[in-house]
Structure formats: structure tokens, C-alpha cells
């Protein structure tokens, strides 16, 4: 079978490949601790599950509007506007997970000859989807010595007359880095000056350990050139429900909705009812989950910094640690393979998130404290085995 050339430009997520390898090891009797998958280990809050079940029993089993159900779009706009924006419900598009927002927006805006700047290390699907669109992906390095925040001066140097779009992610996957208000203000100035569209991935906005979340869309001149990507997967432990959304300039909504119609028609109706309950119902379980992540963060970062040849800056958001293992003498990929194959800990090489991830691992601390302690012991044993 002859495939279209564009398929050669499409990447993947290494996390799922490592999960398959880890499951295969487990099938042979090996005890594996999973720190590779980026999803909360908590169940979806009971009230949200009940709302979804009630919706199915109540007949919410049919097609709905491509951009999403009106009351959910209204609730999403109200929720996001707490970040200092003024989006209206008709600027919301509800999607089956957050990735379609990336995919549809990039397909709608980018073409051959355009350039799009993305964070590196960063979520690998950014580059994959830029490449698939036919545009040129331009990596913006995130460096440990800068707290894994982007360097605004370096960003300015990367912008050319062909630059069409910039992707920012805060709190960030895989580093846990958080952009400061001054960073976002400078990004906004550059975006307005160079007429850039900004795709702001804010999926981890509620998993923040200090300060408050700021959105680049709240700065002057930015709402009309920003797409906010958010969703329910991380905040409400709803990864398997597949429910996300984008808030965007009105002129873009119809085009993204058209891509919805041509691909998935609409987001599952009963799932949207569960999402409405998640946003408007009690938030106690969300706060409890974030506090649990805060405790685990301390455990993991302290443990990593106690291991010879390993160091780790404290992440300010999300639920990932991004330790520096460059002094072990192994590449990120070789270390991650050895850690899984010989010590039973599934983690991701930093290079799974871009070339600037070399020398690092990504560890998800969305696991029990007991398992995290055992994983740290095994990771230390792996380092010591290298001599």
C-alpha cells in the first residue's frame, strides 16, 4: 500500500510506546513501577461520573452541535474568564480531548512556507502537528538554568517574516516550568508587534503549587490573536473521557467547527454533561488531588537530589519531575531503557520531548508515595550500577 507523503511527517508520543514495553515486561512477571504516563492516578470525581451515567440514562446519546452544547460552552467561557479574559460562549469549541484543538487550529492557520515556534523540550505532538501541516517547526530551547522558562530575547531572535504562530505551555509538560507574568507580558508584546497567533496550552493551569495562573490571552491585544487550549483530563482526572476545548477569536470558530464536522462530527453528548458537572459542581476533590501532588513533588525532588550524579529543579506546576542525569555518562534514552529493563521503572527519556531534552528524564509522580519511594530506590541502584 502506498501512503501519502504527509504520513512520514507525523510523529507520536513515546509514553505510549514505553507503556507497551512496560506491560510486556509485567506479563513476564517483572514488577514495574509506572512513571511514564501523564495522567492522574486518581479516579474521576464521583459526582462527575454520576452526571455522565445520568446523562446516558436520560437519553443524551445523540448527535449534538459541532462546537459543543450551549450550556457547556457558556460554563467554559465563564470559567476561563476568571483568568482575566472576556471570551463569549460562541468563541468556545468543545472537542474530544485537547489534541484536536491543536490539530484543527494548526491545520486552519499553517501552510507550507510558514514557520511555527514551539517549546523544546515540550509536548511532542506540537512538533508533530506543525510538521504534518506542512509548515516548518522552529524549536525554542527551554533551559534548566532559566527554570525551564523560555528566554524572551531568544524567542525574539527566532521570529522571522515567515513566523505565523507561537506555542506556549504553562505549567509545562515535561518540565513543570511555569512562565512568569513578565514572560507573558513580553510574549504578548512580540506577538502584537509581529502579528503572531499564540496557541496557549493551559491544560495544567489548576495544577499549580505557588502563585496564580496567568494567561497570555489576558494581555492587551492578545485575546484576538490567542487560542487557549484546556480540558478536563488533568484537572478532573478524566483522561479516558476525552473532553477538551479551545477558546479562540470568533473568525476562527467556524473553521475549527468545520474541521470537527469533517472528522468526528461532535463530542459525545453524555461526556459533555459530565464536563458541565465537573466545572459547576464541587471542587474539593480537585484541591485534594493537587495537595497530594504537592506532597509527592517534595518526596520525589528531595529523593532525586539525594542520588549521586542526579539533580532536579523543583517543578512549579503539573505533576512531572525532569531530573538532570547527564553526569551518569549515559544518554537519556540509554538510561531510560536500562532503568526499565534492569530495574523495573518506566520513565521517559528527555529526548522524547525534543533534542534539548538530552541529559534528562521525565518522571510522572502521579503514583502512590509508596511506589515513588521504591522507584527512587531503584533509580539510585541504577545510577550506582554504572560505577
N, C-alpha and C positions, 0 to 999 in steps of 0.2 A: 504494500500500500504506500502510495506517495503522499507524504504530509506536506502541508503548506509551510513555506519557509519561516513564517512567523512563529511556529511552534518551537523552533530552535532558540528563540529569544525568551522563552518563558521559563522562569526558574521555579523553585519550590521552597518548602520550609524543611530544613534539616531536622527540626524537632520531631516530625512525624517519622522520618527515616530512622532516627535513633530509637524512637519508641518501638518500632517494629523489631529492631535488633535486640532491644532490651526484653521484649516479650518473648522472642525466640530463645533467649538465654534462660528466662524464667521457666519456659516449657521443658528445659532440660534439668530443672531442679535448682538452678542458681538463684540465690536471694538477691534481688536487685532493688535498690532504692531509687525512685524516680524523681529526678530533679530537672528533667529535660522539658516537660510540657508546661506551657504558660497558661495554666488555668487554676483558679482557686480550688482547693481541695474540700471546700465546704459545699453542702447541698444548697440548692435554690431555696430561699426562704419559703416556709410552709404556706404563707398567705398567697404568695405568687403562684405556687403550684396549684393551690385550691382554685384560684381565679382561672387558671388555664383549664383545669378539669371542668369547672362550672361552664366555661365558655363552650367546650366541646359538647357537653350535655345540653347546653342551651341553644345549639344549632349554629354556632359560629364556625361552620365547616365549609363555607362557600367562598367564591372569589370576593375580593374587596378592591377598593380603589388602588391603582398602581402606586401612588405616592404614600399611601397609608391611610388608616382610618382617621377621620377628622378629630375625634376627641383625643386620640393618642398624639397626633401632630400638635394639637393645642397644648397638651401637657408637656411635651418635649420642648416646645418653644418657651413656655413658662419656666421650666427647669433650667434650660441653658441661659436664659436671660438673667439669671442670678449672677452670671459671670460678667455682667456689665454690658451685655449686648441688647439689641432691640429687634430680634427676629420675630416675624409673624408666622402663624401656623402654616401659611401657604408657601413658606420658604423651607419647609421640612419635607424630607423624603425618607420614608421608613423602608429599610432593606433587610433581607435575610442574612444578618451578620454585618459586621463593619466593613469587611473587604469589598463588597460591591460598591460602597461609596468611593473607595479608592479607584477601583476599576472603571466605574462609569464616569467619574469626573475626569480621570486621565484620558480615557477614550474620547470624551467630549471636547477636551481642550488641547491635547497634544497631537502633533503630527510630525512627519519626517522633516528634519531641519530645525525643529525646536530643541531646546535644552531644558532639563528639569533638574534642580539641585535637591539632593536627599541626604539625610544624615548617615554617616558611616563611622562606627558600627550603628546599624539601625535595623528595623524590621525588614527582613529580606524581600518581602513582597513589594516594597516600594520600588526597588530597582527592577524587579521582575516585570512589574506592570508598566513602568516607564519604557523599558526595552520593548515590550510587546506592542506598545502604542506606536513604535517607530521613531520616537524621539531619542535624544542622547541623554543618558543618565550621568550626572556630574556629582561625584561624591564630595560631601563636606565633612572633613575629619572631626570627630569628637575625641578630645584627648583627656587622659586621666588628670594631667597637671592642671587642667582647666575645669575640673569637676565634671567632666563629660558634658559640659555645656558647649554649644557652638561658639566659635570665635567670630564675632561680628565683622571684624576687619578682614578676616579670611573669606567670609561669605561675600563681602563687597567685591573682593578681587575675583571671585568666581563668576560674578554676574557679567554677561555679555549681551550684545544686542539680540542674541538668539534665545536668551533665557526667558521662558514663559511662566514657569511655575517653581515654587519652593515648597518642600515638605518639611514641617517641623513636628516634633513629637515630645510632649512634656506633660507629665512624667514619662520617661523614655524606656522603651524596650530596646536593647537588653541591659542598659547600664544603670537604670534607676535614677539617672540625672534629671534635674529639674531646671528649666530656664527661669532666670530671674526677671523681674518686671523690667529692669533696664535692658535686658537682652531683647525682650519682646518689643519694647519701645523702639529700639534701634532697627529691628527686623521690619517693623511697620514703616519706618521712615524709608528704608531701602525699597520695600515693596511699592510704596506710593511713588517714589522717585523713578523707579524703573518699570512701573506698570506691570507688576508681577501678581499672579494669583497665588495665594498661600493655602495649601491643604494642611490644616492644623489637626493632627491626630491627638485627641484628648481622651482616649479610651480609659486611661488610668487616672483621670482627674480627681476621683474621690479617694484614691489610694495614695495619700499624701501625708507625710509624717511631721511636717513643720510648715508654718506659714499657711497661706491660702493660694488656691489655684488662680492663675491669671490666663486669660485667653487673648491671643493676638488680635482676635476679631473685635475686641473692645476698644482698641486704639483708634484715634481719628483717621477716617478714610479707609478703614480696613474691613468693615462689615460688607461693603460692596465688592470686595476682592478676596474674601476668605470663605473657605468651606471648612466647617467644623465637622470632624468625624468623631462620633461617640457611639455608645451602645450599652447593652445590658450584660454582656458576657463576663466582664471582670468585676464590676461593682456589685452585681446581684448574683454572681456565680451561675450564670445562665449560658455557658458556652454551648451546650448542646441544643439550646432552644433556637439558636441562630436568629438574633434580633439586634439590629443596629440602625443607625440613622445618620443622615447628614443635614446640616443647615447651611444654606447657600444663597447666593444672590438670586433674585427671582427669575432673571433671564436664563439661568442655568437649570432651574427646576424642571421645566417642560422637557428638556433634552435628556436629563437623567431619568425622568419618568418614562420617556420613550424607550430608553435602554432597558428599563425594568420590564416594560410590556414585551419587548422583543426577546427577553431572556427568561425571566421567571414569572412574568405576569404580575404577581403581587407577593407580599409577605403573608405567611399563614395567618388567617384571621384570629384563630384562638390564641396563637402566640402573642399577637398584639394586645389581646385583652389581658394576658398575664403581664405584659410590659406596662400597661396602664396602671395595674395594681402595684407593680414594683415602684413606679415613680410617685404615686399618690398615697400609697399605704405606709405603714410604719417603717422606719429606717433603722431600728435597733440592731437588727442582725448585720446590717452593713457596717455600723460603727464597731460592733463586736469583732467582725472579721478583720477590720483594719487594725484594731488593737492587738489581735492575735498575730498579724503580720509584723507589727511593730516589735513585739517580743521576739519573734523568730529572727527578725533582722538583726537585733542585738546579739542573739546567740550565734548566728552564722558569721557575722562580721568579726566579732571577737574571736571566734574559733579559727577563722581563716587567718587572721593576723597573728595567731599564735603558732602557725605552721611555718617551719623554716622554708625560705625561698618563695613564700607566698605573701601577698599583701592585697588588701581590699579597702577601697574607699567606701564610706558609708552611703548607701543609696538614700535619696531623699523621697523617693516615691516608687510606685509599682511594687512588685514582690520578687525582684531579682537581685542577686549579688553578681558582680562582674570582677572576680579576683584576677590579679596580675600573676601569672605563673611563668613569666618569661625567664626567671632565674633558675628554673628547674632544668633548663637545657633542652627541653622538648618543645616542638611546635604545639600550637593549640590543638590541632587535630590528633597528633600522636598522643598527647597527654589524655585527651578525652577518650580516645579508643582504649588506651591502657587502663584508665580508670574504670571503664565499663567492663572490659573483657577480663581483667585480672582482679578487680576489687569490687565489682558489683554496684557501681554508682553511675547512673545515666545522667550525663551533663552534656552541654553543647559547647563545641569549640567556638571561640570568639569569632573565627573566620566564617562561621555560619551567618554572621551579620555584616560581613564586608571585610575588605582587606585590612582595614585599620583595627580589626578585632584580633589580629595576630598577637599572641602572647597573653590572651585572656580566655577565661571560661565563663559561660553563663550558667548560674545555678538558680533554679526557681526554689524559693523557700516556702512554697505552697505545699507543705508537707508537715507531718507531726513533729513536735520538738524531739521526741524520742528518735525518730528516723533521721532528723537533721543531725543530732549528736553522733549517731552511728555513721552517717555519711562523712562527717568531719573526721572521725577516727580513721575511716577508710582512705580518705583523701590524704591525710597525713602519712598513712602507711604507704600510699602510692609514691608520695614525694620522697620518703626515706628510702624506698626501694631503689631509687635512682642513684643513691650513693651521695 
